[in-house]
Amino acid sequence: QVQLVESGGGLVQPGGSLGLSCAASGATVSRYIMSWYRQAPGKERELVASIGSLGGSTTYANSVKGRFTISRDNTKNTVYLQMNSLKPEDTAVYYCNARGYGLVAWGQGTQVTVSS
């Protein structure tokens, strides 16, 4: 059974930084496409960033390009999302996602609030 557990959310001022972690159990993150999604109140869930298996190529939503960085530590079986220059519009619940080989798994989400 695959479990994804996010951590690192919280309240941060505009322009600040925050780092999220997604610890996986029951699956090896290097084998799957790992992604971060977010969902703001009243909006649909949207893809923020992805990192591929094997070579680890990354993709980002235009809204976060240049500010967010997704990475993976295979030794810790953990995926990270470093968020810099945060804006109020980045406020959302952030979810970790793993997919591949017929698997789709979600974490429970972690709240990120950007406010002064």
N, C-alpha and C positions, 0 to 999 in steps of 0.2 A: 504494500500500500504506500503510495507516494504522499508525502506531507511536505508542504512548503510553509515556512513560518517567517513572516516579515517582522522587522523591527527597525527602530531608528526614527520613526515619525515624531512629530511634535510641532511646537509653535516657534516660528522664526520671523524676524523682521524682514521687510523687503530689502533686497540686496544681500541678504545673508545666505548661508550655506547649510546644507543638511545632507547626511549620508544614510541611505537605507540599505538594509541587508536582507537577504532571503536565504535562509538555511534550508537545505533539502535533505530529506531522509527517504529511503526506499527507492531512490533514483539517483543516478550519477549525472550531475548537471552538465558534464562535458559531452554527454551523448545527445543532449536535447537542445532545441532552440529555447533559450530562456529569454523572457520578456518582462518588462514592467508596463503595466497599464494603469490608468487613473480614471476615476469617476468623480466628477464634481456634482453637487446637488442640482437635480433637475436636468442633468446632461447625460448623454450616453457614455459608456466606458470607451476610452480611446487608448490606442497604442502609443506609448511614450518612447520606448527603446527596446531593441532586441539584440541579442548576441547569438551567433550561430554556433553549432557544434563544431568539433574538430578545429578548423582554422580560426573560428571566433570572429568572423566578420560582424560589424555592428551597423545598425540602422537607427535613425532617430526621427521623431516627428519634427516638422519644420519649426514648431513653436518652442522646442527645447534645444535645437541644434546649436552647438557652441557653448551651451550652459550646463548640460547634463552629460554625464559619462557613465556608461554601463560597463561593468567588468565582471570577471569570473575568477575565483580562486578554486582550482580543481582539488587542491590538497585539503581544503576546508569544505568542499562541496557547497559553496556559497556563491551567490550572485549579488552584486552591489549596484547601487545607483547613487552616484555622487551628483548632487544638485547645487549649483552655484548661481549667483545673481538671481535669486528667487524673486518672483513677482506674485502679487496677490492672486493673479489668475492661475497660478500653479496650485492653489488650494484645492485639495481633493483627497479622496481615499486612494492610496496607491496599492496595487495588487501585483504580486509576482505570479508568473505563468510559466509552465513547462509544457512543451508539446513535441511530439515525435513518436514514431513507431506505434501509432495508434493511441498514444497517451495524450490526454489533456488534463492538466492539474492546475488548481488555483490555490493561492494562499488566502488567509482570512482578511487581509488588508491592513494597512496602517495609515492613520490620518496625518496629513501634512497641512498645516495652516500657516499661511503667510500673511501677516498682519502687523501693523504698528500699534 
